[in-house]
Amino acid sequence: MRKFLLTTAAILAAPIAALAAEKPAELKVGITTFLTGPASVFGVPARDAAEIIVEKLNAEGGIGGVPVALSFIDEGAGAEALTTEFRRQVEGGAHAMMGAISSGNCQTLAPLAEDLQVLNLMWDCGTQQIFEQNDYKYVFRTQANATPEMLATVLYLLKVKPDFKTIAVVNQDYAWGRDSWQIFSAALKALKPDVEVVGEFFPKFGAADFSTEISRLQAMQPDVILSTSWGGDLDTFIQQAAQRGLMNTSTFVIPLAESSLERLGSTLPAGHIVGARGDHYFLHPDRRDDADFQEFMAAFREKTGAHAIYPVFHMSQALAALKAAYEKAIAAKGGEWPEEDEVIAAFEGLTFQGLGREVTIREDNQGIEAQLLGMSVQSGDYPFATLENIMIFDGEALTTPVGQESVEWVSKLTPEYAASVKVDTYEK
């Protein structure tokens, strides 16, 4: 358990009651998120969401009567600055940390949090490797990882376009682009082995010109084009592909495009598959009529001038998990303030709900989260594409079993598996 070191003399002199867990004046929570750089398109909305949620939470009495105090760390400052500031906040008394957006940063911060013995909630990063390669006591993920995200995308594609024969991929040339394609292609080969991969393109991260890739794709004419790219790279690729007419001849599968819909405006035509990295959508078919959902969406729109995107949902889940764990630990202790180990123990089997469906933490500290996908449509209701033919897939069946490795697991799936996954379908 992380505690500040006391000298032997101080321990002997202190009253026994002083060594018991005392309710703090505030619950200090450090959050890493991109406030600068390309990924700030995710990080800034998440920060704004955290501020809205905590302001409301504190107005209602905080957690166990203790107000929550947030501090933000900019992931855009680089790995060295990130780890230095993370350590500084922990040593300065942070009760919990939430990091990170970047999968690379999660792989750095997870072992650091374990060394520092501080609760760390991985609130957004997608790499499936964290819990497949290591066991952690203090680190939890409050959403899904890349495997259920990619597997749900394959299943949706097979449901809405079962007869496609060829596919090409255009992904950013770094770990996420390569790893997500590895998972997707392994699942596709297992579930529809007759599909031919006709092109694999990995333009550099931050590329501004996709004319070469688009020209080659137009010559290939694949039935489906996958891109798990995000942010400005995805926006630019979609804009240039639409201008060149490529989106009229191939179906695009874009699992992270929910976060780009508003920025793309009228550019994204109807008939392309859009994912949301979980069941994250400002018109969530299960939640959109709920009063708390509508209240948050209105507050977020007023604060930012934009609609909520998936990192906003991820942030809501992480804060909901933190609140639920503390409340569970407080209840188990008869209303007294819990020790840190008691909060950690409360995460076992914890179920909580942010802005989407409920999420459960399983035995390896991985969150089980539903997955939402839909088909783009320019309905005229908004000045950008929205989703129709929405499907929400149950997360448990999509998540690699405890103790197994994702690519190996999805490689052994059978066509019968696809029919066994629970899915709810909505027209809009």
C-alpha positions as CSV (number, residue, x, y, z in Angstrom):
1,M,0.0,0.0,0.0
2,R,1.3,3.4,-0.9
3,K,2.0,5.5,2.2
4,F,4.3,8.3,3.0
5,L,7.3,7.1,5.0
6,L,7.3,8.0,8.7
7,T,10.3,7.8,10.9
8,T,10.3,5.2,13.7
9,A,10.2,7.9,16.3
10,A,7.2,9.5,14.6
11,I,5.3,6.2,14.5
12,L,5.9,5.5,18.1
13,A,4.9,9.0,19.1
14,A,1.7,9.1,17.0
15,P,-1.6,8.0,18.6
16,I,-2.9,4.8,17.2
17,A,-6.1,6.5,15.9
18,A,-3.9,8.8,13.8
19,L,-2.7,5.8,11.8
20,A,-6.2,4.8,10.8
21,A,-7.7,5.8,7.5
22,E,-9.0,9.3,7.8
23,K,-11.5,11.0,5.5
24,P,-9.5,13.4,3.4
25,A,-10.5,17.0,2.8
26,E,-10.6,16.2,-0.9
27,L,-10.1,13.2,-3.2
28,K,-7.2,14.1,-5.4
29,V,-7.4,12.5,-8.9
30,G,-4.7,13.0,-11.6
31,I,-5.8,12.6,-15.2
32,T,-3.5,12.2,-18.2
33,T,-5.0,13.3,-21.5
34,F,-3.8,15.0,-24.7
35,L,-4.3,18.8,-24.3
36,T,-1.9,19.6,-27.2
37,G,-1.0,17.9,-30.4
38,P,-3.1,15.8,-32.9
39,A,-4.7,13.7,-30.3
40,S,-6.1,16.7,-28.5
41,V,-9.2,16.2,-30.6
42,F,-9.8,13.4,-28.1
43,G,-8.1,14.7,-25.0
44,V,-9.7,18.2,-24.8
45,P,-13.3,16.9,-25.0
46,A,-12.4,14.3,-22.4
47,R,-11.1,17.0,-20.0
48,D,-14.2,19.1,-20.6
49,A,-16.4,16.0,-19.8
50,A,-14.4,15.3,-16.6
51,E,-14.9,18.9,-15.4
52,I,-18.7,18.8,-16.1
53,I,-19.1,15.4,-14.4
54,V,-17.1,16.3,-11.3
55,E,-18.7,19.7,-10.9
56,K,-22.1,17.9,-10.7
57,L,-20.7,15.2,-8.5
58,N,-19.3,17.7,-6.0
59,A,-22.6,19.6,-6.0
60,E,-24.3,16.4,-4.9
61,G,-21.8,15.7,-2.1
62,G,-18.8,14.3,-3.8
63,I,-17.7,10.7,-3.1
64,G,-18.6,9.6,0.4
65,G,-19.0,13.2,1.4
66,V,-15.5,14.1,0.0
67,P,-15.2,16.5,-3.0
68,V,-13.2,15.4,-5.9
69,A,-10.2,17.6,-7.1
70,L,-8.9,17.0,-10.6
71,S,-5.5,17.7,-12.0
72,F,-4.6,17.2,-15.6
73,I,-1.4,16.1,-17.2
74,D,-0.7,16.8,-20.9
75,E,0.2,13.6,-22.7
76,G,1.2,15.8,-25.6
77,A,4.3,17.0,-23.7
78,G,6.1,13.7,-24.3
79,A,6.9,10.6,-22.5
80,E,9.6,12.0,-20.2
81,A,7.4,14.9,-19.0
82,L,4.4,12.6,-18.7
83,T,6.1,10.2,-16.4
84,T,7.8,12.9,-14.3
85,E,4.5,14.7,-13.8
86,F,2.7,11.4,-13.1
87,R,5.2,10.6,-10.4
88,R,5.1,14.1,-9.0
89,Q,1.3,14.0,-8.5
90,V,1.4,10.6,-6.9
91,E,4.2,11.6,-4.5
92,G,2.2,14.8,-3.9
93,G,-0.7,12.8,-2.5
94,A,-2.9,11.9,-5.4
95,H,-5.4,9.2,-4.3
96,A,-6.0,7.9,-7.8
97,M,-4.6,8.4,-11.3
98,M,-6.3,8.0,-14.7
99,G,-4.0,7.3,-17.6
100,A,-3.9,7.3,-20.5
101,I,-5.2,7.9,-24.1
102,S,-2.1,6.7,-25.9
103,S,-1.5,2.9,-25.8
104,G,2.2,3.5,-25.6
105,N,1.7,5.8,-22.6
106,C,-0.5,3.1,-20.9
107,Q,2.3,0.6,-21.4
108,T,4.6,3.0,-19.6
109,L,2.3,4.2,-16.9
110,A,0.9,0.8,-15.9
111,P,4.1,-0.5,-14.5
112,L,4.9,2.9,-13.0
113,A,1.6,2.9,-11.2
114,E,2.3,-0.6,-9.9
115,D,5.7,0.5,-8.6
116,L,4.2,3.6,-7.0
117,Q,1.4,1.5,-5.6
118,V,-1.3,3.9,-6.7
119,L,-4.7,3.1,-8.2
120,N,-4.6,3.8,-12.0
121,L,-7.6,3.6,-14.3
122,M,-6.7,3.2,-17.9
123,W,-9.6,5.3,-19.2
124,D,-9.1,5.2,-23.0
125,C,-6.0,3.4,-24.4
126,G,-6.8,0.5,-26.7
127,T,-3.8,-1.9,-26.6
128,Q,-4.9,-5.4,-25.8
129,Q,-1.4,-6.3,-24.6
130,I,-1.6,-4.7,-21.1
131,F,-3.3,-7.5,-19.3
132,E,-2.3,-10.3,-21.7
133,Q,1.3,-9.8,-20.9
134,N,1.3,-8.7,-17.3
135,D,-0.6,-9.0,-14.0
136,Y,-1.4,-5.9,-12.1
137,K,-2.9,-5.1,-8.7
138,Y,-3.3,-1.4,-9.0
139,V,-4.2,-1.0,-12.7
140,F,-7.6,-1.4,-14.1
141,R,-9.2,-0.7,-17.6
142,T,-12.6,0.8,-17.4
143,Q,-13.5,0.2,-21.1
144,A,-12.8,-2.4,-23.8
145,N,-9.6,-2.9,-25.7
146,A,-8.7,-3.3,-29.4
147,T,-9.9,-6.9,-29.7
148,P,-13.6,-6.4,-29.0
149,E,-13.5,-3.2,-31.0
150,M,-12.1,-4.9,-34.1
151,L,-14.1,-8.1,-33.7
152,A,-17.4,-6.3,-33.4
153,T,-16.4,-4.4,-36.6
154,V,-15.8,-7.7,-38.4
155,L,-19.1,-9.1,-37.2
156,Y,-21.0,-6.0,-38.3
157,L,-19.4,-6.1,-41.7
158,L,-20.4,-9.7,-42.2
159,K,-24.0,-9.0,-41.2
160,V,-24.5,-6.0,-43.5
161,K,-22.3,-7.0,-46.4
162,P,-21.9,-10.8,-46.3
163,D,-21.0,-11.3,-49.9
164,F,-17.9,-9.1,-50.2
165,K,-14.9,-10.8,-51.7
166,T,-12.0,-8.3,-51.5
167,I,-10.6,-5.9,-48.9
168,A,-7.8,-3.4,-48.6
169,V,-6.5,-1.5,-45.6
170,V,-5.1,2.0,-45.1
171,N,-3.8,2.5,-41.6
172,Q,-1.4,4.8,-39.9
173,D,2.1,3.4,-39.7
174,Y,2.6,3.0,-36.0
175,A,1.6,0.4,-33.3
176,W,-2.2,1.0,-33.3
177,G,-2.4,0.9,-37.1
178,R,-0.4,-2.3,-37.3
179,D,-1.9,-4.1,-34.3
180,S,-5.6,-3.3,-35.1
181,W,-5.1,-4.6,-38.6
182,Q,-3.5,-7.8,-37.2
183,I,-6.5,-8.4,-35.0
184,F,-9.1,-7.5,-37.7
185,S,-7.4,-9.6,-40.4
186,A,-7.0,-12.6,-38.1
187,A,-10.7,-12.5,-37.2
188,L,-11.8,-12.0,-40.8
189,K,-9.7,-14.9,-42.0
190,A,-11.2,-17.1,-39.4
191,L,-14.8,-16.1,-40.0
192,K,-14.8,-15.5,-43.7
193,P,-11.7,-17.3,-45.1
194,D,-12.6,-16.7,-48.8
195,V,-12.0,-13.0,-48.6
196,E,-8.9,-11.8,-50.5
197,V,-6.7,-9.0,-49.1
198,V,-5.7,-7.0,-52.2
199,G,-3.8,-4.2,-50.6
200,E,-2.1,-3.1,-47.4
201,F,-1.1,0.5,-47.1
202,F,0.5,2.1,-44.1
203,P,1.1,5.8,-44.8
204,K,3.2,7.7,-42.2
205,F,1.5,9.1,-39.1
206,G,0.3,12.7,-39.9
207,A,0.3,12.2,-43.7
208,A,-1.3,15.1,-45.5
209,D,-1.6,13.5,-49.0
210,F,-3.2,10.1,-49.7
211,S,-3.3,10.5,-53.5
212,T,-0.9,7.6,-54.1
213,E,-3.0,5.2,-51.9
214,I,-6.3,6.4,-53.4
215,S,-5.0,6.0,-57.0
216,R,-3.9,2.4,-56.3
217,L,-7.2,1.6,-54.5
218,Q,-9.1,3.0,-57.5
219,A,-7.2,0.6,-59.7
220,M,-7.8,-2.4,-57.4
221,Q,-11.5,-1.6,-56.8
222,P,-11.8,-3.6,-53.5
223,D,-15.3,-4.2,-52.2
224,V,-14.3,-3.0,-48.8
225,I,-11.6,-0.5,-47.5
226,L,-10.8,-0.6,-43.9
227,S,-9.1,2.2,-42.0
228,T,-8.7,2.2,-38.2
229,S,-7.0,5.6,-38.5
230,W,-8.2,8.5,-36.4
231,G,-8.2,12.3,-36.0
232,G,-6.8,14.5,-38.7
233,D,-5.3,11.6,-40.6
234,L,-8.7,9.9,-41.0
235,D,-10.4,13.2,-41.8
236,T,-8.0,14.0,-44.6
237,F,-8.2,10.5,-46.0
238,I,-12.0,10.5,-46.1
239,Q,-12.1,14.0,-47.6
240,Q,-9.6,13.1,-50.4
241,A,-11.3,9.7,-51.0
242,A,-14.7,11.4,-51.3
243,Q,-13.3,14.0,-53.7
244,R,-11.8,11.4,-55.9
245,G,-15.0,9.3,-55.9
246,L,-13.5,6.3,-54.1
247,M,-16.3,6.2,-51.6
248,N,-18.8,5.6,-54.4
249,T,-17.1,2.4,-55.5
250,S,-16.0,0.8,-52.2
251,T,-17.6,0.4,-48.8
252,F,-15.5,2.1,-46.2
253,V,-15.2,0.5,-42.7
254,I,-14.0,3.1,-40.3
255,P,-14.1,1.9,-36.7
256,L,-13.0,5.2,-35.1
257,A,-15.0,7.5,-37.3
258,E,-17.7,8.3,-34.7
259,S,-15.3,10.9,-33.4
260,S,-14.9,12.5,-36.8
261,L,-18.5,12.7,-37.9
262,E,-19.1,16.3,-36.8
263,R,-15.7,17.5,-38.3
264,L,-16.4,15.8,-41.6
265,G,-19.8,17.5,-42.0
266,S,-21.4,16.6,-45.3
267,T,-18.2,15.0,-46.7
268,L,-18.9,11.4,-45.5
269,P,-21.6,10.0,-47.7
270,A,-24.3,7.4,-46.8
271,G,-23.6,3.7,-46.7
272,H,-20.3,3.4,-44.9
273,I,-19.6,1.5,-41.6
274,V,-18.8,3.6,-38.6
275,G,-17.6,2.4,-35.2
276,A,-17.6,4.1,-31.8
277,R,-14.9,2.3,-29.7
278,G,-17.6,1.0,-27.4
279,D,-21.3,1.9,-27.3
280,H,-20.6,5.6,-27.6
281,Y,-22.9,7.8,-29.5
282,F,-24.5,11.1,-28.6
283,L,-27.8,9.6,-30.0
284,H,-27.3,6.3,-28.1
285,P,-30.5,4.3,-28.8
286,D,-30.7,3.0,-25.2
287,R,-29.8,6.2,-23.4
288,R,-30.9,9.1,-25.5
289,D,-34.3,9.5,-23.7
290,D,-32.8,9.3,-20.2
291,A,-32.9,12.5,-18.2
292,D,-29.3,12.2,-17.0
293,F,-28.0,11.5,-20.5
294,Q,-29.9,14.5,-21.9
295,E,-28.7,16.7,-19.1
296,F,-25.1,15.9,-19.7
297,M,-25.3,16.2,-23.5
298,A,-26.9,19.7,-23.1
299,A,-24.2,20.7,-20.6
300,F,-21.4,19.4,-22.9
301,R,-22.9,21.1,-25.9
302,E,-23.1,24.4,-24.0
303,K,-19.6,24.2,-22.7
304,T,-17.8,23.1,-25.9
305,G,-20.1,23.9,-28.8
306,A,-19.8,20.3,-30.0
307,H,-21.5,17.0,-29.6
308,A,-20.0,14.3,-27.3
309,I,-17.6,11.8,-28.8
310,Y,-16.3,8.5,-27.6
311,P,-13.5,9.8,-25.2
312,V,-16.2,11.7,-23.4
313,F,-18.0,8.4,-22.8
314,H,-14.7,6.7,-21.7
315,M,-14.1,9.5,-19.2
316,S,-17.6,9.2,-17.8
317,Q,-17.0,5.4,-17.3
318,A,-13.7,5.9,-15.5
319,L,-15.2,8.5,-13.1
320,A,-18.2,6.3,-12.6
321,A,-15.9,3.3,-11.8
322,L,-13.9,5.4,-9.3
323,K,-17.1,6.6,-7.5
324,A,-18.6,3.0,-7.5
325,A,-15.4,1.5,-6.1
326,Y,-15.2,4.0,-3.3
327,E,-18.8,3.7,-2.4
328,K,-18.6,-0.1,-2.4
329,A,-15.5,0.0,-0.1
330,I,-17.2,2.5,2.2
331,A,-20.3,0.4,2.4
332,A,-18.2,-2.7,3.2
333,K,-16.5,-0.8,6.0
334,G,-19.8,0.2,7.6
335,G,-19.6,3.8,6.4
336,E,-16.0,4.5,7.4
337,W,-13.4,5.9,4.9
338,P,-11.6,3.0,3.3
339,E,-7.9,2.3,3.1
340,E,-6.4,2.2,-0.4
341,D,-6.2,-1.6,-0.4
342,E,-9.9,-1.7,0.4
343,V,-10.7,0.5,-2.6
344,I,-8.5,-1.7,-4.8
345,A,-10.4,-4.8,-3.6
346,A,-13.7,-3.2,-4.4
347,F,-12.8,-3.2,-8.1
348,E,-13.2,-7.0,-8.2
349,G,-16.4,-7.7,-10.2
350,L,-17.3,-4.0,-10.0
351,T,-20.2,-3.0,-12.3
352,F,-20.8,0.7,-13.1
353,Q,-22.4,2.9,-15.7
354,G,-21.3,6.1,-17.4
355,L,-23.1,7.5,-20.4
356,G,-23.5,4.1,-22.2
357,R,-24.4,0.6,-21.0
358,E,-23.1,-0.9,-17.9
359,V,-19.4,-2.0,-17.7
360,T,-18.0,-4.8,-15.5
361,I,-14.4,-5.3,-14.4
362,R,-13.5,-9.0,-14.7
363,E,-10.9,-10.9,-12.8
364,D,-7.9,-9.8,-14.9
365,N,-8.9,-6.1,-14.3
366,Q,-10.2,-5.7,-17.9
367,G,-13.5,-3.9,-18.5
368,I,-16.2,-5.6,-20.4
369,E,-17.9,-3.1,-22.7
370,A,-20.6,-3.3,-25.4
371,Q,-19.7,-2.2,-28.9
372,L,-21.9,0.0,-31.2
373,L,-21.6,0.3,-34.9
374,G,-23.8,1.8,-37.6
375,M,-24.1,2.9,-41.2
376,S,-23.6,6.5,-42.1
377,V,-26.5,8.5,-43.4
378,Q,-26.9,12.1,-44.4
379,S,-30.5,12.5,-43.0
380,G,-30.5,16.3,-42.8
381,D,-31.3,16.2,-39.1
382,Y,-27.7,17.4,-38.4
383,P,-25.1,19.1,-40.7
384,F,-23.1,15.9,-40.6
385,A,-23.6,12.2,-41.0
386,T,-25.4,10.3,-38.3
387,L,-25.9,6.5,-37.9
388,E,-28.7,4.2,-39.0
389,N,-29.0,0.4,-38.8
390,I,-27.2,0.5,-35.4
391,M,-26.1,-2.7,-33.8
392,I,-24.9,-3.0,-30.2
393,F,-22.9,-6.2,-29.6
394,D,-22.5,-7.7,-26.1
395,G,-19.0,-7.2,-24.9
396,E,-18.4,-10.4,-23.0
397,A,-18.4,-12.7,-26.0
398,L,-16.1,-10.3,-27.9
399,T,-13.4,-10.1,-25.3
400,T,-10.4,-12.5,-25.3
401,P,-10.8,-15.0,-22.5
402,V,-8.6,-14.5,-19.4
403,G,-5.2,-16.0,-19.9
404,Q,-5.3,-16.1,-23.7
405,E,-3.7,-14.0,-26.4
406,S,-5.9,-12.0,-28.7
407,V,-4.6,-12.7,-32.1
408,E,-4.3,-16.4,-31.4
409,W,-7.8,-16.5,-29.9
410,V,-9.5,-14.7,-32.8
411,S,-7.6,-16.9,-35.3
412,K,-9.3,-20.0,-33.9
413,L,-12.9,-18.6,-34.1
414,T,-15.4,-20.4,-36.3
415,P,-18.2,-19.1,-38.5
416,E,-20.6,-20.5,-35.9
417,Y,-19.2,-18.1,-33.3
418,A,-20.5,-15.1,-35.3
419,A,-24.1,-16.3,-34.9
420,S,-23.6,-16.9,-31.2
421,V,-22.8,-13.3,-30.2
422,K,-25.7,-11.4,-28.7
423,V,-26.5,-8.3,-30.7
424,D,-29.3,-5.7,-30.5
425,T,-30.4,-4.0,-33.7
426,Y,-31.9,-0.5,-34.1
427,E,-33.0,1.4,-37.2
428,K,-31.5,4.6,-35.9
